[in-house]
Each structure stands twice: as C-alpha cells, then as structure tokens.
Amino acid sequence: MDASEPKQSRVTNTAIQSQLIELSVRLARMEKDIQEIKNNLSESGDKVISLEKSEAGRYPLIDRRLDNLEKRTDKHGEEIDKLVKISQELVNSIKVLNWVAGLAGAGVLSWLIAQILSLIG
C-alpha cells in the first residue's frame, strides 16, 4: 500500500448483516405504517359514502315535507281569502240591516207618536 492511496476500511459480513436487519426492520415499520394509512383512507371513504347515503335520504324527505307545508299554507291562504270576503259581505249586510231596522224603528216610533197624539187630541 502506498501512502498516497486513500485508506479503505474493510466491511465485514456481520456489519452488512446488521445493516440489512436494521433495514428490514425499518421496511417492516414502513409497511405497517403504510397499511395503517390505507386502512384509515378506506375507513374515511366508507364514512363519506355512508354519510352521503344518509344525507341523500334526508333531503328528499325534507323537500317533500316543505312542499306539503307550502301546499297547506296555500290552501289556508285561499281559505283566509274566502273568510275575508265572507266577513266583508257580512259587514255590508249588517249595515243594510241596521239601515232597514232604523227605518222600521222610525216608522214604528212615528206611528206610536201619532197614536198617542190622536188619543190626546
């Protein structure tokens, strides 16, 4: 060996074996971690799918209920409009009846006064 040549260290089989064992342990840990990540992703996907299915069943139900409520409120609105019209007709009828009753009352009162005056006079 020449002094100008760099000094090389010898690698033994046991050193290579220990490095290989350490590498295999690391690879086993990585495989375990990757499998855990896959499982988490799969579970997350399953959860998303189940949520989508459950939500898909809810919205049509809510939409149907809202439509039913809208129909009922429209129906009640029509009934309220009819009741308002009837009450306005009743108000007009009461006004006419009051006017007719006033005339009839005035006629009866004037007849009574005439009867009383004829008895007096």
Protein Blocks (a to p, Z undefined) as FASTA:
>chain_A
ZZkbccdddddfklmmmmmmmmmmmmmmmmmmmmmmmmmmmmmmmmmmmmmmmmmmmmmm
mmmmmmmmmmmmmmmmmmmmmmmmmmmmmmmmmmmmmmmmmmmmmmmmmmmmmmmmmmmZ
Z
